């Protein structure tokens, strides 16, 4: 694991396009609430899950999102959110991002819960891979780690306008500067500040059991929490 401190808060660069196409894989608490937030600010959202489009009718009617099969969710998309249990990531179809827009940014919201859900993953436990680096290897595409330490309900209840003293900040890690900028702009648009948490090899700082995990705080506090994260994986999150 890398031991470099996070780069700290920087102003979110730019603003996400109002007509951006976004695909979301996974319709659980995070996936459903991101669908609600992204459609609320004007984006065109396709949503898929493992059970098929017919199970997403209610969410589609509520939000205007389009239910599709997983194989179709990335077509034309500028951003794809992967928000499925870590153990399900290897089962995602090959060629998942074929037909996506140029410069696709893939957001990984995943967390590794070996005792509670996912079972032991040797590459994470033995090789020391961060959870998102492991996910990159499974899906064959770089990812931006975001929304993984956030309570799903906060996505609906805690958005605030820029400059509001109660505005929460979310850590964002990734190696691709352009993709990270796109994701940070999107997060800004739905009502949250961001903190640049470094590259994917630094993303252990926001994994479960770290100080920032579940934190509801502004950019300065989040930056401090990232810097104070110990590199050892807590016992509760080891297989």
Phi and psi restraints in degrees (value plus and minus 20) as a CYANA .aco file:
   2 UNK   PHI     -91.1   -51.1
   2 UNK   PSI     133.2   173.2
   3 UNK   PHI    -139.8   -99.8
   3 UNK   PSI      -1.8    38.2
   4 UNK   PHI     -94.2   -54.2
   4 UNK   PSI     118.7   158.7
   5 UNK   PHI     -90.7   -50.7
   5 UNK   PSI     132.3   172.3
   6 UNK   PHI     -82.0   -42.0
   6 UNK   PSI     135.3   175.3
   7 UNK   PHI     -96.9   -56.9
   7 UNK   PSI     -29.2    10.8
   8 UNK   PHI      66.8   106.8
   8 UNK   PSI    -199.6  -159.6
   9 UNK   PHI     -99.7   -59.7
   9 UNK   PSI     114.9   154.9
  10 UNK   PHI    -152.0  -112.0
  10 UNK   PSI     130.9   170.9
  11 UNK   PHI     -75.8   -35.8
  11 UNK   PSI     117.2   157.2
  12 UNK   PHI     -82.6   -42.6
  12 UNK   PSI     104.4   144.4
  13 UNK   PHI     -98.5   -58.5
  13 UNK   PSI     100.6   140.6
  14 UNK   PHI      53.7    93.7
  14 UNK   PSI    -184.3  -144.3
  15 UNK   PHI    -161.1  -121.1
  15 UNK   PSI     121.0   161.0
  16 UNK   PHI     -86.7   -46.7
  16 UNK   PSI     127.1   167.1
  17 UNK   PHI     -85.2   -45.2
  17 UNK   PSI     120.1   160.1
  18 UNK   PHI     -92.9   -52.9
  18 UNK   PSI     -35.3     4.7
  19 UNK   PHI    -135.9   -95.9
  19 UNK   PSI       8.8    48.8
  20 UNK   PHI     -88.8   -48.8
  20 UNK   PSI     123.1   163.1
  21 UNK   PHI    -114.7   -74.7
  21 UNK   PSI     106.0   146.0
  22 UNK   PHI    -146.0  -106.0
  22 UNK   PSI     112.1   152.1
  23 UNK   PHI    -127.4   -87.4
  23 UNK   PSI     120.3   160.3
  24 UNK   PHI    -146.6  -106.6
  24 UNK   PSI     103.2   143.2
  25 UNK   PHI    -125.4   -85.4
  25 UNK   PSI      89.1   129.1
  26 UNK   PHI      96.2   136.2
  26 UNK   PSI     104.5   144.5
  27 UNK   PHI    -139.7   -99.7
  27 UNK   PSI      11.8    51.8
  28 UNK   PHI     -97.3   -57.3
  28 UNK   PSI    -174.7  -134.7
  29 UNK   PHI     -81.8   -41.8
  29 UNK   PSI     -67.9   -27.9
  30 UNK   PHI     -88.9   -48.9
  30 UNK   PSI     -69.2   -29.2
  31 UNK   PHI     -79.7   -39.7
  31 UNK   PSI     -62.2   -22.2
  32 UNK   PHI     -85.2   -45.2
  32 UNK   PSI     -63.2   -23.2
  33 UNK   PHI     -94.1   -54.1
  33 UNK   PSI     -52.1   -12.1
  34 UNK   PHI     -85.8   -45.8
  34 UNK   PSI     -57.0   -17.0
  35 UNK   PHI     -78.5   -38.5
  35 UNK   PSI     -64.4   -24.4
  36 UNK   PHI     -83.2   -43.2
  36 UNK   PSI     -63.2   -23.2
  37 UNK   PHI     -91.8   -51.8
  37 UNK   PSI     -63.5   -23.5
  38 UNK   PHI     -87.7   -47.7
  38 UNK   PSI     -60.1   -20.1
  39 UNK   PHI     -89.3   -49.3
  39 UNK   PSI     -52.5   -12.5
  40 UNK   PHI     -83.8   -43.8
  40 UNK   PSI     -48.4    -8.4
  41 UNK   PHI    -119.6   -79.6
  41 UNK   PSI      -9.0    31.0
  42 UNK   PHI      84.0   124.0
  42 UNK   PSI     -11.4    28.6
  43 UNK   PHI    -106.8   -66.8
  43 UNK   PSI     135.6   175.6
  44 UNK   PHI    -113.3   -73.3
  44 UNK   PSI      92.8   132.8
  45 UNK   PHI    -134.2   -94.2
  45 UNK   PSI     111.9   151.9
  46 UNK   PHI    -128.3   -88.3
  46 UNK   PSI     119.3   159.3
  47 UNK   PHI    -148.4  -108.4
  47 UNK   PSI     117.5   157.5
  48 UNK   PHI    -158.2  -118.2
  48 UNK   PSI     134.2   174.2
  49 UNK   PHI    -165.2  -125.2
  49 UNK   PSI     159.7   199.7
  50 UNK   PHI     -95.9   -55.9
  50 UNK   PSI     -34.3     5.7
  51 UNK   PHI    -116.6   -76.6
  51 UNK   PSI     -29.5    10.5
  52 UNK   PHI      86.8   126.8
  52 UNK   PSI     136.8   176.8
  53 UNK   PHI     -79.2   -39.2
  53 UNK   PSI     -49.2    -9.2
  54 UNK   PHI     -84.6   -44.6
  54 UNK   PSI     -38.9     1.1
  55 UNK   PHI    -107.2   -67.2
  55 UNK   PSI     -21.1    18.9
  56 UNK   PHI    -130.6   -90.6
  56 UNK   PSI      -5.7    34.3
  57 UNK   PHI     -80.2   -40.2
  57 UNK   PSI     -64.0   -24.0
  58 UNK   PHI     -84.9   -44.9
  58 UNK   PSI     -64.1   -24.1
  59 UNK   PHI     -84.3   -44.3
  59 UNK   PSI     -58.2   -18.2
  60 UNK   PHI     -84.5   -44.5
  60 UNK   PSI     -63.3   -23.3
  61 UNK   PHI     -85.6   -45.6
  61 UNK   PSI     -56.3   -16.3
  62 UNK   PHI     -89.6   -49.6
  62 UNK   PSI     -59.0   -19.0
  63 UNK   PHI    -130.5   -90.5
  63 UNK   PSI     -41.1    -1.1
  64 UNK   PHI      66.2   106.2
  64 UNK   PSI     -17.0    23.0
  65 UNK   PHI     -89.2   -49.2
  65 UNK   PSI     139.9   179.9
  66 UNK   PHI    -126.1   -86.1
  66 UNK   PSI      97.1   137.1
  67 UNK   PHI     -93.5   -53.5
  67 UNK   PSI     114.0   154.0
  68 UNK   PHI    -160.6  -120.6
  68 UNK   PSI     151.2   191.2
  69 UNK   PHI     -95.9   -55.9
  69 UNK   PSI     136.1   176.1
  70 UNK   PHI     -76.1   -36.1
  70 UNK   PSI     -58.9   -18.9
  71 UNK   PHI     -83.6   -43.6
  71 UNK   PSI     -37.7     2.3
  72 UNK   PHI    -125.3   -85.3
  72 UNK   PSI     -27.4    12.6
  73 UNK   PHI     -88.4   -48.4
  73 UNK   PSI     -46.0    -6.0
  74 UNK   PHI    -113.1   -73.1
  74 UNK   PSI     -23.2    16.8
  75 UNK   PHI     -82.6   -42.6
  75 UNK   PSI      98.6   138.6
  76 UNK   PHI      54.2    94.2
  76 UNK   PSI     -17.4    22.6
  77 UNK   PHI     -98.3   -58.3
  77 UNK   PSI     121.5   161.5
  78 UNK   PHI    -113.2   -73.2
  78 UNK   PSI     -43.8    -3.8
  79 UNK   PHI    -156.8  -116.8
  79 UNK   PSI     115.3   155.3
  80 UNK   PHI    -144.9  -104.9
  80 UNK   PSI     111.4   151.4
  81 UNK   PHI    -123.2   -83.2
  81 UNK   PSI     103.1   143.1
  82 UNK   PHI    -122.1   -82.1
  82 UNK   PSI      90.4   130.4
  83 UNK   PHI    -155.5  -115.5
  83 UNK   PSI      45.6    85.6
  84 UNK   PHI    -142.9  -102.9
  84 UNK   PSI     140.9   180.9
  85 UNK   PHI     -75.1   -35.1
  85 UNK   PSI     123.5   163.5
  86 UNK   PHI     -76.5   -36.5
  86 UNK   PSI     -57.7   -17.7
  87 UNK   PHI     -84.5   -44.5
  87 UNK   PSI     -38.6     1.4
  88 UNK   PHI    -110.7   -70.7
  88 UNK   PSI     -31.7     8.3
  89 UNK   PHI     -78.9   -38.9
  89 UNK   PSI     -63.9   -23.9
  90 UNK   PHI     -83.6   -43.6
  90 UNK   PSI     -37.1     2.9
  91 UNK   PHI    -107.5   -67.5
  91 UNK   PSI     -25.2    14.8
  92 UNK   PHI     -84.0   -44.0
  92 UNK   PSI     125.4   165.4
  93 UNK   PHI     -86.5   -46.5
  93 UNK   PSI     128.7   168.7
  94 UNK   PHI     -89.2   -49.2
  94 UNK   PSI     136.1   176.1
  95 UNK   PHI      48.2    88.2
  95 UNK   PSI       2.6    42.6
  96 UNK   PHI     -77.6   -37.6
  96 UNK   PSI     -54.4   -14.4
  97 UNK   PHI    -122.0   -82.0
  97 UNK   PSI      -9.6    30.4
  98 UNK   PHI     -82.0   -42.0
  98 UNK   PSI     113.0   153.0
  99 UNK   PHI      67.2   107.2
  99 UNK   PSI     -19.3    20.7
 100 UNK   PHI     -92.6   -52.6
 100 UNK   PSI     142.4   182.4
 101 UNK   PHI     -87.5   -47.5
 101 UNK   PSI     135.3   175.3
 102 UNK   PHI     -82.5   -42.5
 102 UNK   PSI     121.5   161.5
 103 UNK   PHI      56.7    96.7
 103 UNK   PSI       3.7    43.7
 104 UNK   PHI     -72.7   -32.7
 104 UNK   PSI     112.1   152.1
 105 UNK   PHI    -125.6   -85.6
 105 UNK   PSI     105.8   145.8
 106 UNK   PHI    -127.1   -87.1
 106 UNK   PSI     102.0   142.0
 107 UNK   PHI    -116.8   -76.8
 107 UNK   PSI     107.3   147.3
 108 UNK   PHI    -125.6   -85.6
 108 UNK   PSI      97.8   137.8
 109 UNK   PHI    -119.7   -79.7
 109 UNK   PSI     -15.0    25.0
 110 UNK   PHI     -93.7   -53.7
 110 UNK   PSI     134.6   174.6
 111 UNK   PHI    -154.2  -114.2
 111 UNK   PSI     129.2   169.2
 112 UNK   PHI    -116.0   -76.0
 112 UNK   PSI      96.3   136.3
 113 UNK   PHI    -141.3  -101.3
 113 UNK   PSI      60.3   100.3
 114 UNK   PHI     -84.6   -44.6
 114 UNK   PSI     -59.0   -19.0
 115 UNK   PHI    -102.0   -62.0
 115 UNK   PSI     -51.3   -11.3
 116 UNK   PHI    -110.8   -70.8
 116 UNK   PSI     -46.4    -6.4
 117 UNK   PHI    -174.7  -134.7
 117 UNK   PSI     -66.4   -26.4
 118 UNK   PHI    -112.5   -72.5
 118 UNK   PSI     -35.8     4.2
 119 UNK   PHI      55.0    95.0
 119 UNK   PSI     153.2   193.2
 120 UNK   PHI     -98.9   -58.9
 120 UNK   PSI     110.1   150.1
 121 UNK   PHI    -131.9   -91.9
 121 UNK   PSI      91.2   131.2
 122 UNK   PHI     -81.4   -41.4
 122 UNK   PSI     -59.9   -19.9
 123 UNK   PHI     -83.4   -43.4
 123 UNK   PSI     -51.6   -11.6
 124 UNK   PHI     -98.1   -58.1
 124 UNK   PSI     -66.3   -26.3
 125 UNK   PHI     -93.7   -53.7
 125 UNK   PSI     -64.0   -24.0
 126 UNK   PHI    -116.0   -76.0
 126 UNK   PSI     -55.7   -15.7
 127 UNK   PHI    -110.6   -70.6
 127 UNK   PSI     -32.8     7.2
 128 UNK   PHI      56.2    96.2
 128 UNK   PSI      -0.1    39.9
 129 UNK   PHI     -86.2   -46.2
 129 UNK   PSI     122.5   162.5
 130 UNK   PHI     -87.9   -47.9
 130 UNK   PSI     138.0   178.0
 131 UNK   PHI     -79.3   -39.3
 131 UNK   PSI     -60.3   -20.3
 132 UNK   PHI     -95.5   -55.5
 132 UNK   PSI     -50.3   -10.3
 133 UNK   PHI     -85.1   -45.1
 133 UNK   PSI     -59.7   -19.7
 134 UNK   PHI     -81.5   -41.5
 134 UNK   PSI     -64.1   -24.1
 135 UNK   PHI     -81.8   -41.8
 135 UNK   PSI     -62.2   -22.2
 136 UNK   PHI     -74.1   -34.1
 136 UNK   PSI     -63.4   -23.4
 137 UNK   PHI     -85.7   -45.7
 137 UNK   PSI     -53.6   -13.6
 138 UNK   PHI     -92.3   -52.3
 138 UNK   PSI     -60.9   -20.9
 139 UNK   PHI    -116.7   -76.7
 139 UNK   PSI     -30.0    10.0
 140 UNK   PHI      50.4    90.4
 140 UNK   PSI      11.3    51.3
 141 UNK   PHI    -171.8  -131.8
 141 UNK   PSI     119.8   159.8
 142 UNK   PHI     -79.5   -39.5
 142 UNK   PSI     129.6   169.6
 143 UNK   PHI    -146.3  -106.3
 143 UNK   PSI     140.2   180.2
 144 UNK   PHI    -131.8   -91.8
 144 UNK   PSI     103.9   143.9
 145 UNK   PHI    -108.6   -68.6
 145 UNK   PSI     100.9   140.9
 146 UNK   PHI    -177.4  -137.4
 146 UNK   PSI     138.3   178.3
 147 UNK   PHI      48.4    88.4
 147 UNK   PSI     -17.5    22.5
 148 UNK   PHI     -97.1   -57.1
 148 UNK   PSI     -44.2    -4.2
 149 UNK   PHI    -125.6   -85.6
 149 UNK   PSI      -4.3    35.7
 150 UNK   PHI    -124.6   -84.6
 150 UNK   PSI     116.2   156.2
 151 UNK   PHI     -88.1   -48.1
 151 UNK   PSI     113.3   153.3
 152 UNK   PHI     -76.6   -36.6
 152 UNK   PSI     -61.0   -21.0
 153 UNK   PHI     -86.5   -46.5
 153 UNK   PSI     -47.6    -7.6
 154 UNK   PHI     -83.1   -43.1
 154 UNK   PSI     -46.8    -6.8
 155 UNK   PHI     -82.7   -42.7
 155 UNK   PSI     -48.1    -8.1
 156 UNK   PHI    -115.9   -75.9
 156 UNK   PSI     -53.8   -13.8
 157 UNK   PHI    -117.5   -77.5
 157 UNK   PSI     -37.7     2.3
 158 UNK   PHI    -138.5   -98.5
 158 UNK   PSI      -8.6    31.4
 159 UNK   PHI     -82.0   -42.0
 159 UNK   PSI     122.4   162.4
 160 UNK   PHI    -159.8  -119.8
 160 UNK   PSI     133.3   173.3
 161 UNK   PHI     -88.0   -48.0
 161 UNK   PSI     136.0   176.0
 162 UNK   PHI     -75.3   -35.3
 162 UNK   PSI     115.7   155.7
 163 UNK   PHI      70.8   110.8
 163 UNK   PSI     -32.2     7.8
 164 UNK   PHI     -85.1   -45.1
 164 UNK   PSI     109.8   149.8
 165 UNK   PHI     -83.7   -43.7
 165 UNK   PSI     -38.2     1.8
 166 UNK   PHI    -117.8   -77.8
 166 UNK   PSI     -10.9    29.1
 167 UNK   PHI     -89.2   -49.2
 167 UNK   PSI     107.3   147.3
 168 UNK   PHI     -95.8   -55.8
 168 UNK   PSI     134.0   174.0
 169 UNK   PHI    -137.3   -97.3
 169 UNK   PSI     120.6   160.6
 170 UNK   PHI    -135.4   -95.4
 170 UNK   PSI     115.9   155.9
 171 UNK   PHI     -94.6   -54.6
 171 UNK   PSI     123.5   163.5
 172 UNK   PHI    -154.4  -114.4
 172 UNK   PSI     101.7   141.7
 173 UNK   PHI    -139.0   -99.0
 173 UNK   PSI     126.8   166.8
 174 UNK   PHI     152.2   192.2
 174 UNK   PSI     138.2   178.2
 175 UNK   PHI    -113.4   -73.4
 175 UNK   PSI     -44.5    -4.5
 176 UNK   PHI    -111.1   -71.1
 176 UNK   PSI      90.8   130.8
 177 UNK   PHI     -82.8   -42.8
 177 UNK   PSI     -59.9   -19.9
 178 UNK   PHI     -87.7   -47.7
 178 UNK   PSI     -63.0   -23.0
 179 UNK   PHI     -85.9   -45.9
 179 UNK   PSI     -59.1   -19.1
 180 UNK   PHI     -83.7   -43.7
 180 UNK   PSI     -62.3   -22.3
 181 UNK   PHI     -81.5   -41.5
 181 UNK   PSI     -60.0   -20.0
 182 UNK   PHI     -83.6   -43.6
 182 UNK   PSI     -62.6   -22.6
 183 UNK   PHI     -89.2   -49.2
 183 UNK   PSI     -61.1   -21.1
 184 UNK   PHI     -83.8   -43.8
 184 UNK   PSI     -58.4   -18.4
 185 UNK   PHI     -84.9   -44.9
 185 UNK   PSI     -58.4   -18.4
 186 UNK   PHI     -85.8   -45.8
 186 UNK   PSI     -61.4   -21.4
 187 UNK   PHI     -85.6   -45.6
 187 UNK   PSI     -60.7   -20.7
 188 UNK   PHI     -78.0   -38.0
 188 UNK   PSI     -61.2   -21.2
 189 UNK   PHI     -85.2   -45.2
 189 UNK   PSI     -52.2   -12.2
 190 UNK   PHI    -112.5   -72.5
 190 UNK   PSI     -12.0    28.0
 191 UNK   PHI      89.2   129.2
 191 UNK   PSI       2.3    42.3
 192 UNK   PHI    -155.5  -115.5
 192 UNK   PSI     125.6   165.6
 193 UNK   PHI     -95.7   -55.7
 193 UNK   PSI     149.0   189.0
 194 UNK   PHI    -152.9  -112.9
 194 UNK   PSI     136.7   176.7
 195 UNK   PHI    -144.8  -104.8
 195 UNK   PSI     109.5   149.5
 196 UNK   PHI     -93.2   -53.2
 196 UNK   PSI      90.8   130.8
 197 UNK   PHI    -114.5   -74.5
 197 UNK   PSI      -6.7    33.3
 198 UNK   PHI      73.7   113.7
 198 UNK   PSI    -179.4  -139.4
 199 UNK   PHI    -105.7   -65.7
 199 UNK   PSI    -199.9  -159.9
 200 UNK   PHI     -84.6   -44.6
 200 UNK   PSI     -51.4   -11.4
 201 UNK   PHI     -91.7   -51.7
 201 UNK   PSI     -31.8     8.2
 202 UNK   PHI    -115.5   -75.5
 202 UNK   PSI     -25.0    15.0
 203 UNK   PHI     -93.1   -53.1
 203 UNK   PSI     -24.8    15.2
 204 UNK   PHI     -80.0   -40.0
 204 UNK   PSI     -41.6    -1.6
 205 UNK   PHI     -86.9   -46.9
 205 UNK   PSI     -35.6     4.4
 206 UNK   PHI    -139.2   -99.2
 206 UNK   PSI      -6.4    33.6
 207 UNK   PHI     -94.8   -54.8
 207 UNK   PSI     147.1   187.1
 208 UNK   PHI     -74.2   -34.2
 208 UNK   PSI     120.6   160.6
 209 UNK   PHI      70.0   110.0
 209 UNK   PSI     -24.5    15.5
 210 UNK   PHI    -108.4   -68.4
 210 UNK   PSI     144.2   184.2
 211 UNK   PHI     -79.0   -39.0
 211 UNK   PSI     -51.9   -11.9
 212 UNK   PHI    -102.2   -62.2
 212 UNK   PSI     -34.1     5.9
 213 UNK   PHI     -85.2   -45.2
 213 UNK   PSI      98.2   138.2
 214 UNK   PHI      60.3   100.3
 214 UNK   PSI     -13.6    26.4
 215 UNK   PHI     -92.2   -52.2
 215 UNK   PSI     119.1   159.1
 216 UNK   PHI    -137.6   -97.6
 216 UNK   PSI      73.4   113.4
 217 UNK   PHI    -178.3  -138.3
 217 UNK   PSI     150.1   190.1
 218 UNK   PHI    -101.4   -61.4
 218 UNK   PSI    -199.6  -159.6
 219 UNK   PHI     -81.8   -41.8
 219 UNK   PSI     -60.9   -20.9
 220 UNK   PHI     -84.5   -44.5
 220 UNK   PSI     -62.9   -22.9
 221 UNK   PHI     -88.5   -48.5
 221 UNK   PSI     -60.3   -20.3
 222 UNK   PHI     -83.9   -43.9
 222 UNK   PSI     -63.0   -23.0
 223 UNK   PHI     -79.2   -39.2
 223 UNK   PSI     -63.5   -23.5
 224 UNK   PHI     -84.6   -44.6
 224 UNK   PSI     -61.8   -21.8
 225 UNK   PHI     -84.0   -44.0
 225 UNK   PSI     -60.4   -20.4
 226 UNK   PHI     -81.8   -41.8
 226 UNK   PSI     -62.6   -22.6
 227 UNK   PHI     -86.2   -46.2
 227 UNK   PSI     -48.3    -8.3
 228 UNK   PHI    -110.8   -70.8
 228 UNK   PSI     -20.9    19.1
 229 UNK   PHI     -85.2   -45.2
 229 UNK   PSI     110.2   150.2
 230 UNK   PHI     -99.4   -59.4
 230 UNK   PSI     125.6   165.6
 231 UNK   PHI     -94.4   -54.4
 231 UNK   PSI     -35.7     4.3
 232 UNK   PHI     -95.6   -55.6
 232 UNK   PSI     113.5   153.5
 233 UNK   PHI     -92.7   -52.7
 233 UNK   PSI     107.6   147.6
 234 UNK   PHI     -80.9   -40.9
 234 UNK   PSI     130.9   170.9
 235 UNK   PHI     -77.4   -37.4
 235 UNK   PSI     -55.0   -15.0
 236 UNK   PHI     -86.6   -46.6
 236 UNK   PSI     -36.6     3.4
 237 UNK   PHI    -139.6   -99.6
 237 UNK   PSI      10.7    50.7
 238 UNK   PHI    -138.5   -98.5
 238 UNK   PSI     123.4   163.4
